[in-house]
Amino acid sequence: MIIKNGPERVESDGVVLFPFDDFSLPFKNGLRLHLVPYKSPVDRTRIVVAPGPAGAPDDLRVIYYGSVRKVGDELWMWYLGQGDADTDWMERVCLAKSKDGYHWEKPNLGLVGYRGSKENNLVDMLGGEHSIVACVVFYEPDEPNPKRRFKAIIETKYRSKLFGVMFSEDGLTWNEFEVESDVPAFEPSGGTKFNGCYYLNGHGGSHFGAVRQMVTYASYDFEHWTLASCVGLRRGDIPPRPMLEGFAQGEQIHLGASLWNRGNVVVGLYGQWHGPLNNDRRHVEMDLGLVVSNDCLHFTEPIPDFRIVAAAEDGFNHLPRPWLYKHSAFAQGQGFENIGDETLFWYAPWPEQLSDGVRLATWKRDRLGFLKPFDPKALKTPNGCHVISAPIDLQGRDAEISLNIDGLSEHARVTIDVLDEQFRPLAGYSGDECLPIESGLKQGVSWKKNKAVRADGSAVRVRLNYTGVRPEDPELYAIYVDRTK
């Protein structure tokens, strides 16, 4: 199926309609968007990958600036480690594995020597001889060339080029591809393959305004990348507003965004750089914010400056003396996954000198934001509070609709209408015929005479209505439209 929510025509077996995606859910009446900030159920600082034991290549620092990808039934994390034995600044790529995203093991890979031994979890990337300061990994199990199933973009300082392309058959031993041309100065953190094209997201490029803006480079073969980048989001002031001249000053975007490709929409968490007017980097604060895109190039903030992962309570008053005045700040890598009934996201402290491990933020599955009625007048109108989707071309295949929703009761209900592209109701799919729906992460929708939406060759829209004596209670987190099995 294809949802008509932007310039790209992305075919998939299902679409997800998030409440913060205004291109997929464009029409709303009497509804307010709420985003859900991460709140740890136990300890505000939940470190899941910590520095290793004495003598390990990561015994001094564990720095994220890496990636988490699902490989088979495991999660693999490529992260940066620093050892206490290094006299100069040196970051090597290490590997950790997990089944649940909470508990990680560091396998003994036996590939790269460190302090006279190969008994460690270092991957063979540049032989462990050169410092790597960022590593964005892609995994494509269906890649025809097995030697390129793992792909990576690295930022390194071992030669004049900062931007390196790597390939691997197993994700452990990597081969460098000699790129003929180089992109401008750029710090990457996220990447995905969207509609047949590879996209690499970060901050930098050559654009007017603040140094740190979200930019994206593109490639169709992973070897040759555009030398120009697309500005996806700006936070810095540009004329006619006053421009700040300091490198650290003002509102900027740090490292672009970690990208979560959901087929018809790309969700990202980006670094909100809050720079002080005194231009002192020790006073920089950095939270994480939510962005969304329907073409992987142009991003919007559903609620500007909303701190979905706030850094303010993460051990900021226990920092070492050289950074005594350092404010709280986070940095993201590439890593978003749905595991079981949860959405997982990994991040770490910034700057790297203070990184004592990779953290984990969690939400209930896909519950990053919800729509809820707010307008009493709209509730009382004949149309009531409702939301209508963009047209969805079912491409001749029947589909099922389900909801991620909470707050339903006998007094607070929602119903679903299926409309044609011109907003006309389809017989047998009216809200009046919709059977009662319960709260849950993926609750199926049925009507009195239909369970599946029958495809007749035309596009459909989904309309959700808030009803009952307490229609202000339900919280809509997502609508799923999936092909029937």
C-alpha positions in Angstrom: 0.0 0.0 0.0 1.0 3.6 -0.5 0.0 6.6 1.6 -0.2 9.9 -0.2 1.5 11.9 2.5 4.4 13.6 0.6 6.5 13.6 -2.6 7.8 10.1 -2.1 5.7 7.0 -3.1 6.8 4.4 -0.6 5.2 0.9 -1.0 4.9 -1.2 2.1 2.7 -3.9 3.6 1.4 -1.4 6.2 1.5 2.2 7.3 1.6 3.7 10.8 -0.2 7.0 11.4 1.5 8.8 14.3 -0.4 11.8 15.9 2.7 14.0 15.5 2.9 13.3 11.7 0.8 16.1 10.2 1.3 14.8 6.6 -0.2 11.4 7.4 -2.9 12.7 9.8 -3.5 16.2 8.3 -7.1 17.0 9.3 -8.0 17.5 13.0 -10.9 19.1 14.8 -10.7 20.0 18.5 -7.6 17.9 19.2 -4.3 18.7 20.9 -1.0 17.0 20.4 0.9 15.9 23.5 4.4 14.4 23.4 5.6 11.9 26.0 8.9 12.7 27.7 11.1 9.8 28.8 10.7 9.1 32.5 12.8 6.3 34.0 10.7 4.0 36.3 13.7 3.5 38.6 16.8 5.6 38.3 17.1 8.7 36.1 20.5 7.5 35.0 20.1 4.0 33.6 23.5 2.9 32.1 23.3 -0.3 30.1 26.8 -0.4 28.6 29.4 0.7 31.1 33.2 0.9 30.9 35.0 -2.5 31.0 37.4 -3.9 33.6 40.9 -2.7 34.0 43.0 -3.4 30.9 40.0 -3.5 28.5 40.0 -1.1 25.5 37.0 0.7 27.0 38.1 0.8 30.7 38.4 4.6 30.7 35.3 5.7 28.7 32.4 4.3 26.8 31.3 6.8 24.1 28.2 6.1 22.0 28.5 8.1 18.7 27.8 4.6 17.2 24.8 2.5 16.2 22.4 -0.2 17.3 21.0 -2.5 14.7 18.9 -5.7 14.9 20.9 -8.6 13.5 18.8 -11.8 13.4 17.3 -12.1 16.9 19.9 -10.0 18.5 20.7 -6.3 19.0 24.2 -5.3 18.0 25.8 -2.1 19.3 28.9 -0.6 17.7 30.2 2.0 20.2 33.5 3.8 20.8 35.8 2.8 23.6 38.8 4.5 25.2 41.4 2.7 27.2 43.4 4.0 30.1 46.6 2.8 28.5 46.3 5.3 25.6 48.4 8.4 26.2 46.8 10.3 23.3 43.1 10.8 22.5 42.1 7.5 20.9 38.6 6.0 20.2 38.2 2.5 18.8 35.1 0.7 17.7 33.8 -1.9 20.1 30.9 -4.4 19.9 28.2 -5.4 22.4 25.3 -7.7 21.9 21.9 -8.0 23.6 18.6 -9.8 23.3 16.4 -7.2 25.1 18.3 -3.9 24.8 18.8 -3.7 28.6 21.4 -6.4 29.2 24.5 -6.3 27.0 27.4 -8.6 26.6 30.8 -7.7 25.2 31.9 -10.8 23.1 35.5 -11.8 22.9 36.1 -11.3 19.2 39.8 -12.0 19.0 40.4 -9.7 16.1 42.4 -6.7 17.1 45.4 -6.5 19.5 45.3 -4.2 22.5 48.0 -4.2 25.1 49.5 -7.3 23.6 46.3 -9.4 23.5 43.4 -10.0 21.2 41.1 -11.1 24.0 38.7 -8.2 23.7 35.6 -6.9 21.9 37.3 -4.6 19.4 36.0 -4.9 15.8 38.6 -4.8 13.0 38.0 -1.3 11.6 41.2 0.3 10.4 43.0 -2.4 12.4 42.3 -0.5 15.6 45.2 1.7 14.8 43.4 5.0 14.1 41.0 7.0 16.1 37.4 6.9 15.0 35.1 9.5 16.4 31.7 8.4 14.9 30.4 5.3 13.3 27.0 5.0 11.6 26.2 1.4 10.7 23.7 0.1 8.2 22.6 -3.6 8.0 21.0 -5.1 4.9 20.5 -8.9 5.2 19.1 -9.0 1.7 22.0 -7.3 0.0 23.0 -9.4 -3.1 26.7 -8.9 -2.4 27.3 -10.7 0.9 30.5 -8.7 1.5 28.4 -5.6 1.7 25.6 -6.7 4.0 27.1 -4.4 6.6 27.8 -0.8 5.6 29.2 2.0 7.7 30.1 5.7 7.5 32.9 6.7 9.8 34.3 10.0 10.9 38.0 9.7 11.5 41.1 11.9 11.7 43.7 9.4 10.5 44.2 11.1 7.2 43.0 14.2 5.4 39.6 12.8 4.8 37.1 12.9 7.7 34.4 10.9 5.9 35.1 7.2 5.2 33.0 4.4 3.6 33.3 0.9 5.0 31.9 -2.6 4.1 31.7 -5.9 5.9 30.3 -9.3 5.5 29.9 -10.1 9.2 29.9 -6.6 10.9 33.2 -7.5 12.6 35.9 -7.2 10.0 35.6 -4.1 7.8 37.2 -3.1 4.5 37.6 0.5 3.5 36.3 1.8 0.2 38.5 4.5 -1.4 36.1 7.3 -2.0 37.3 9.6 -4.8 35.5 12.7 -3.4 34.9 14.0 0.1 31.9 15.8 1.7 32.5 19.1 3.5 33.0 19.1 7.3 30.3 17.0 8.8 29.5 15.2 12.0 27.1 12.3 11.4 24.9 10.5 13.9 22.0 8.8 12.0 21.3 7.1 8.8 18.7 4.9 7.0 17.8 3.6 3.6 14.5 5.2 2.5 12.7 4.3 -0.7 15.9 3.0 -2.3 18.2 5.8 -1.4 20.7 5.9 1.5 20.5 9.0 3.7 23.1 10.2 6.2 22.0 12.7 8.8 24.2 14.9 11.0 25.3 18.5 11.5 27.6 20.6 9.4 27.7 21.1 5.6 28.2 24.4 3.9 25.2 26.6 4.6 24.5 30.1 5.8 23.8 30.6 9.5 24.7 28.7 12.6 27.5 26.2 12.4 25.3 23.4 13.7 22.3 22.7 11.5 20.6 19.4 10.6 21.8 18.4 7.2 21.5 15.2 5.1 23.7 13.7 2.4 22.4 11.1 -0.1 23.7 8.2 -2.1 22.2 5.4 -4.2 25.2 3.1 -4.1 26.7 3.9 -0.7 30.0 4.7 -2.5 29.5 8.1 -4.0 27.7 10.7 -1.9 26.3 14.1 -2.8 28.8 16.9 -2.1 25.9 19.2 -1.3 23.7 18.6 1.7 20.0 19.4 2.3 19.2 21.5 5.4 16.4 19.6 7.1 15.9 21.8 10.2 17.3 25.1 11.5 17.3 26.4 15.0 19.9 29.1 14.8 18.9 32.7 14.2 19.4 34.1 10.7 18.6 37.7 9.4 16.5 39.6 9.9 16.8 38.2 13.4 20.1 39.0 15.1 22.9 36.5 14.4 25.1 35.3 17.2 28.8 35.1 16.2 30.2 32.7 18.8 30.9 29.1 17.9 29.0 27.8 21.0 26.3 30.5 21.3 22.6 30.1 20.7 20.1 27.4 19.8 21.7 24.9 17.4 21.4 21.3 16.4 24.0 18.8 17.5 24.8 15.7 15.5 21.6 15.8 13.5 19.2 13.0 14.4 19.0 9.3 15.0 16.6 8.0 12.4 13.8 5.5 12.9 12.4 4.4 9.5 8.8 3.3 9.8 8.2 2.9 6.1 5.8 5.8 5.4 7.5 8.1 8.0 10.9 8.7 9.5 11.0 9.6 13.2 14.2 11.1 14.7 15.6 12.3 18.0 18.1 15.1 17.6 20.5 17.1 19.9 19.1 20.4 21.2 22.2 22.5 21.6 21.5 25.4 24.1 24.5 27.6 23.8 25.2 30.3 26.4 25.7 34.0 25.5 29.1 33.9 27.0 30.2 31.4 24.3 31.7 29.1 27.0 31.3 25.4 25.9 31.3 24.4 29.6 27.9 26.0 29.9 26.3 24.3 26.9 23.2 22.3 27.8 21.9 19.6 25.5 18.6 17.8 25.6 17.1 15.5 22.9 14.1 16.6 20.8 11.7 14.8 18.4 11.5 15.4 14.7 9.6 13.8 11.9 10.0 13.6 8.1 8.1 12.1 5.2 11.0 12.3 2.6 14.0 11.8 4.9 15.3 15.3 3.8 13.0 17.9 5.4 12.2 17.6 9.1 9.7 19.3 11.4 9.4 19.5 15.1 5.8 18.7 16.1 6.2 20.8 19.2 9.2 23.1 18.9 11.9 22.9 21.6 10.1 20.0 23.4 12.6 18.0 25.4 11.6 14.4 25.0 14.7 13.2 26.7 15.8 15.9 29.2 19.4 15.9 30.5 18.9 18.0 33.6 19.2 15.3 36.3 21.9 13.0 34.9 24.7 13.3 37.5 25.5 16.9 36.5 26.8 17.7 40.0 29.2 14.8 40.2 31.5 15.8 37.3 35.3 15.8 37.6 36.9 19.0 38.6 38.2 20.1 35.1 34.6 20.4 34.0 33.3 21.7 37.4 31.0 24.2 35.6 29.9 21.9 32.9 26.2 21.8 32.5 24.2 18.6 31.7 24.2 17.5 28.1 23.4 14.4 26.0 24.5 13.1 22.6 22.6 10.5 20.5 23.9 7.9 18.1 21.9 5.7 15.7 19.6 3.5 17.6 15.8 3.1 17.7 14.0 -0.3 18.1 10.6 -1.7 19.1 11.3 -4.8 21.3 8.2 -6.5 22.7 5.9 -4.0 24.2 8.5 -1.2 24.4 10.2 1.4 22.2 13.9 1.6 23.0 16.4 4.4 22.4 20.1 4.7 23.3 22.1 7.8 24.1 25.1 9.0 26.2 26.6 12.0 27.9 28.3 14.8 26.1 31.2 15.7 25.7 33.1 12.5 25.1 35.5 13.2 28.0 32.6 12.8 30.4 30.9 9.7 28.9 30.7 7.0 31.5 28.4 4.7 29.5 25.5 4.3 27.1 22.0 5.0 28.5 18.6 3.6 27.6 15.4 5.5 27.3 12.1 3.6 27.0 8.5 4.2 26.2 5.5 1.9 25.9 5.5 0.6 22.3 5.1 3.6 19.8 3.8 5.8 22.6 5.9 8.9 21.9 2.9 11.2 21.6 -0.9 11.2 21.5 -3.9 13.2 20.4 -6.5 14.2 23.0 -9.6 16.5 22.8 -9.1 19.9 24.4 -11.9 22.1 23.0 -15.3 21.8 24.9 -17.0 23.7 22.1 -15.7 21.2 19.5 -16.9 18.3 21.6 -20.5 19.6 21.5 -20.7 20.2 17.8 -22.3 17.6 15.5 -18.9 16.7 14.0 -17.3 16.4 17.4 -13.5 15.9 17.9 -12.0 13.8 15.1 -9.0 13.2 12.9 -8.8 12.2 9.3 -5.8 10.6 7.5 -4.2 11.2 4.2 -5.4 9.0 1.3 -4.1 5.4 1.4 -3.9 3.4 -1.8 -4.5 -0.2 -0.8 -3.2 -1.4 -4.3 -5.9 -4.0 -4.7 -5.3 -5.7 -1.3 -7.6 -5.9 1.7 -6.4 -4.2 4.8 -7.1 -4.3 8.6 -7.1 -1.3 10.9 -5.9 -1.3 14.5 -5.3 1.3 17.2 -2.7 2.1 19.8 -4.9 3.8 22.3 -5.5 4.4 26.0 -8.1 5.9 28.3 -11.1 4.0 26.8 -14.1 3.1 29.0 -17.8 2.6 28.9 -18.0 6.4 29.1 -15.1 7.2 26.7 -15.2 5.7 23.3 -13.7 6.1 19.8 -15.2 4.9 16.5 -13.7 4.5 13.1 -15.2 5.6 9.7 -13.6 4.5 6.5 -14.0 7.2 3.8 -13.1 7.4 0.1 -10.4 9.9 -1.1 -13.1 12.6 -1.4 -14.2 12.2 2.2 -17.4 10.3 1.4 -18.4 7.4 3.8 -18.1 3.9 2.6 -21.1 1.6 3.1 -20.6 -0.8 5.9 -17.7 1.1 7.5 -19.4 3.9 9.4 -18.7 4.9 13.0 -22.2 3.9 13.9 -21.4 0.4 12.8 -18.0 0.2 14.5 -17.9 -2.4 17.3 -16.5 -1.3 20.7 -12.8 -0.9 21.0 -10.7 -1.5 24.2 -7.5 0.2 25.3 -4.3 -1.5 24.2 -1.1 -1.3 22.1 -2.7 -2.7 19.0 -6.4 -3.2 19.2 -8.2 -4.4 16.0 -11.1 -2.5 14.6 -14.2 -4.2 13.2 -17.6 -3.2 12.0 -21.0 -5.1 12.3 -20.6 -6.7 8.9 -16.9 -6.2 8.2 -13.5 -6.8 9.7 -11.2 -6.1 6.8 -11.4 -3.0 4.6 -12.1 -4.4 1.1 -10.0 -2.9 -1.7 -12.0 -1.7 -4.7 -9.1 0.0 -6.5 -9.6 3.5 -5.0 -7.8 5.1 -2.1 -9.3 5.3 1.3 -9.0 7.6 4.4 -9.4 6.7 8.0 -11.4 8.9 10.3 -11.3 8.5 14.1 -14.1 10.0 16.3 -14.1 10.7 20.0 -17.5 9.8 21.5 -19.3 9.0 24.8 -20.0 11.2 27.8 -16.3 11.6 28.5 -14.8 12.0 25.0 -11.9 14.0 26.5 -10.4 10.8 28.1 -9.0 8.7 25.2 -5.4 9.2 24.1 -4.6 8.1 20.5 -1.0 7.1 20.0 -1.1 5.5 16.6 -3.4 4.1 13.9 -2.1 1.1 12.0 -3.3 0.0 8.5 -1.9 -3.4 7.5 -2.5 -5.8 4.6 -4.5 -8.8 5.6 -2.5 -12.0 6.0 
